Structures are given as structure tokens and as C-alpha cells.
Amino acid sequence: MRRLPLAGLLLFSMAQATDADDLLSALKRARTLEARGQVQVTVNFPPRPDPVRLLGKLPALPFRPALLAKNFEVVRGAADTVAGRPAVRFELTPKVGQAPRWTLWMDSAWNIPLAFEERRADGALARQAVFVKVGESPVKVAVTLPAVPAGLHAALKGALLGLKLPAGFTPVSLKRAGQRLEITLSDGANTLLLVLAPRNVQPANGVASRRVGGRFVWLVGNLPSSVLAGALTGIKSIDETALGTFLPTADSK
């Protein structure tokens, strides 16, 4: 069998790399290095009295690489500048559903995030964080990404018979908070909170709820109200014992 020379193999490998590969590489690097300086953060969802604040670093990004690659189209944009540093822009658009889309700016030299923004399907800005001043060099960090418990998706379907998760979303973790059970859902970039509670939640934008038997189910997140409500409409029963093995020992049933 004829073998390609080393230079040919390298060129072939580079040709196979995609924009998504480049983004995931940068996100992986961001678990070991991060920029510091002054970051302007704007949060319009959920609404708050003072939507703008200053931080010393970017807020943590909820990205999960495998789900992101599955659920989003990733396109590298034109070269850009953030706080005086050359940057590469990446556009993330959901392949299905009405989840928010994202734009990320990666430092061209450090290959770590310098800015991001989240926009709803209608284009409205939900969140934005951008460095206005950047330190001379990044600092070392150690960020871990907990693995998704095997079998959690099937267990959730058994616990909430008739639940229809929004397109692209899957359960990635769960915990107890007092009398509530909280399940985090992710599509790789966006997160939703599914809650089982003894009482209802106050109506608000980005919140849907439904009573099932003696419990209430809430779904909270940056999706259209019709999508959140539609996920809960078909729930016929709640059996939390189906999730017992995924809870901390003290909480398991």
C-alpha cells in the first residue's frame, strides 16, 4: 500500500479540520488558561434592575463539547479585535429548535475566549460579556467538566411519563435543593432547569409550570413560552423513585 509522506499527512489532517474543531479546541484550552482584566457584562435575561456590571474575568460558559458539536452549526467569522487584541469570531446556530444562538470571540494568540454573546431566536440580546481591558498574559486554571451520568435520560423519561424535552436538550445533572429536585438540561451551549417541587412557581418570562398529581413541574430557561409549556403538556405522572440512584446517597430513595 502506498503511504503518504509526512508533509502530505499533515496537510490532509489540516484539510479535515472544521470550524467546529477549532472552536472545541479553544474551549478545551479555556479549561486550563483564562484571561483576566476588566469585563463588561450585560444580562437582559433573566431581567434584573441593573443589567450591566463589571467583573475581572468572563463568566463561566456552560458549554459541553460533544452536545455542542451535535446540535450547533459552527462557522468561523471574519477577524476581529477585542480590547485591542486580535480575535477570531465564531457563530453558533442551533441545527433544530428555537434555542438561543451564540457568538464567541477567541484570542488569536492565546486561543481562549475574550467575549461572548447570547441572542434569542428573534435576535434579542440575552447576555453579553466582553473584555474592555486585558492583562498582559493569561493565568492558569483547572476547570473540570462533570461527565453526564449514564442512563440519566432514560431514568428521567421514566420519572416524568410523557415529558417531551425541547429539541436538542438532554439531562446532564441533577440535585436536591430542599424539597425540590432540580435537573439541568443542556444542548451543548444553553441550559434549562427542570424542577419538581411541592408548590408552584411565580409566573414570569422564561418559566412554565404544570401540576401533576400532588407535585408541580417547572421548566425555566431562555426559550419561547410556547416551547417551555409544550414540553410539560403531555406529562401524565411523576415517579421520583426512578431517579433515586442518580441522587447523592443521603437523598436516594
N, C-alpha and C positions, 0 to 999 in steps of 0.2 A: 504494500500500500504506500502510495506517495505521501510524504509528510511535508507540511508547510514549514518554511523557515520560521525562526523565532519572530522576526520582524513582521512576517505575514500573520502569525497568530495574534500578535499584539494589535495589529490593525483590525483584524477580524473581530476581536473582543471589543475594541473601542466602537466598531460599527454597530455591534449588537446592543450597546448600552443605550438606554432610553432616558427621556427626561425624568420619568418616574424613578429610575435607578439613581440618577444624580440627586434627586430630592431626598430619597431614602438614605443615601449615603451621608448627606448633610445632617439629616435628623439623627442618624446614628452617632455622628461625631458630636452633636449637641448634647449627648448624654455624658460626655467626658470633658467638654470645654464650653464655656459660655462667656459672652461679652458682658462688661459692666460699664456703668456710666450714668446717664440720665435718660429715662424712658418716659414719654408721654403716653398715657393710657386713656382711651375713651371707651366707655361702656354704655351703650344705649339699650342693651337687653342683657339681663333684666333691667327695667328702668330704675334709676336712682336719682336722688335730689341733686347730687353733684357728680355728673358723669365723667369728669376729667380729673386725673390725678397724676402725680409724678412718682416713679419708682426708680430703684437703682439697677434693675435688670428686667428683662422681659418676663411677663407672667408665664407660668408653666403651660406648655402646649399639650393637649390631650391626645396626641396622635399615636396611633397603633399601626406600624408599617404594613403588616400583612393585610389588614382590613382596608387601609388607605389604598394600597395597590389594587385591591379587588373592586372597590366601589367608586374610585375617582379617576377621571381623566386628568393627567398632569401634563402641562405644556410650559416649556421654558419661554419666558418673555424676553424683551429687549434688555440690554444692560441698563443699569440704573445707579443712583447714588443715594446712600442713607448716611446722614450725619457726616458728610464729606468723604465717606469710604465707598469705593466701587462695590456694587452689589449685583446679584443675579436675581431676577424676579421669576417666580413660579406661580402659575394659575392652576387651581384645583377646582374642578367642576364635577358634581355628582353625576354618575352614569345613569342613575334612576332616582325617582322620587323628587321631593321638594326640600331637601336638606340644604343648609347654607353652603355657599361656595367660599373658598379661601384664596388669599394671595399671600405669599411668603417672599421675603427678600433675604437672600443669603449673602454673607460677606464673600466677595470673590477670592480673597486670600485665605481667610480663616475657615471658610466653608461651614459657618454656623449662622443661625438666624440673627438678623438685625431689626426686622419689623414683620408684622403680620396684620392682616385684617380679615374679618369675617362678615360676609354680607348675606342677607336673606335671599330667597329665590326671586323676590321682587326688586332686588338691588339695594334695599335699605341697609345702611351700615349698622351692624350689631356690635362689633368690637373692633378696636384698632389699638395697636401698640407699636411705637416707633422710637428708636433711639434718636435723641436730639444732640447728645454728646456721647462719645465712645472713648473708653480708656485705651491706653497705648497697646495693651495686649490682653487676650482672653485669660480667664482663670480656669484652673482645673476643677471639675466637679465629678460626682459619681451618682448619676441618676439611674435608678432601676425601673424597669417596666414589668410589673407583675404579670405572670402568664394567665391566660384565660383558663379557668378550671374546666377540665374535660367533662363533657356531659351536662354542663350548666344550661345550655339552650334547651335540650330535651327535658330537663327537670323543670324549667320554667313553664314550658308548654303543658306539662302535666299538672303543675300547681295552679295555673290560670287557664282552665279549659276554655278555648275559644279566643284567646288573645291573638291578635294579628299585629305583629311588630311592624313599624314603618319600614319602608323599603330600605334595605342596606344595613339596618341596625340589628345587632345581636348582643345578648348579655355578656358582660366581661367581668363583673364582680358583684358581690352583694354583702350586706352587713346589717346588723340590727342597730337601731337608734331609739332607745327606749322601747315603746310598744310598736314602733314602726319597723317594717322590713324594707330596706332600700336596695334596689337593683340598678346598677349603672349599665346603660346600653350605649354602644358605640358603633359608628360606621367607619371608623378609622381616623376621622377628623373631628366630628361632632359628637356630643354626648347628650343623652336623655336620662332622666331619673324616673324610674318606675317605683311607686311606693304602695305598700299595703299597710293600712292604718285603721285604727278603731273609730276615727272620726273623719269628717270631710275636710277639704282644704278650701280656703277662701278663693272665690273666683278671681282670675287675673289673666292677662295676656300670657300665652305660653303655658297654660295649665288646663288640663282636662281631668275630670274625675267621674267616678261611677260607683254606686252602691251595689255590692253583690253579696246577698245574704246579710250577715251581720258585720261585714267589713267594707271598707272603701278602698278603691284603687285609684291612684293619681298617676298621671303621666305629665312630666314637666320638661320643657325644653323649647328650643328655638325652631319650631315648626308651625305651619298654619294650624289654627284651632281645629279645622275640619279633619286634618290628618291625625292630630293627637286624639280627638274624640273617636275617630273611626277605628283606632287601634283597640279601644276598650269596649266598643259597642257589642261585640259578639261574646264577651266573657260570660260563661254560664255558671261557673262555680270557682271557689277558691279552696285549695288544699295545700296549706303551707308545709305539711309534713313531707311533701315531695321535694322540698328544698332543704330539709334538715341536715343532710350530710355535707352541704356546702357552707354551713354556718360554723362559726367558732364553737369549740366543744361545749362551752358553757351555755350556748344558746341552742344547740342542736336538740331536736325532739326525738 
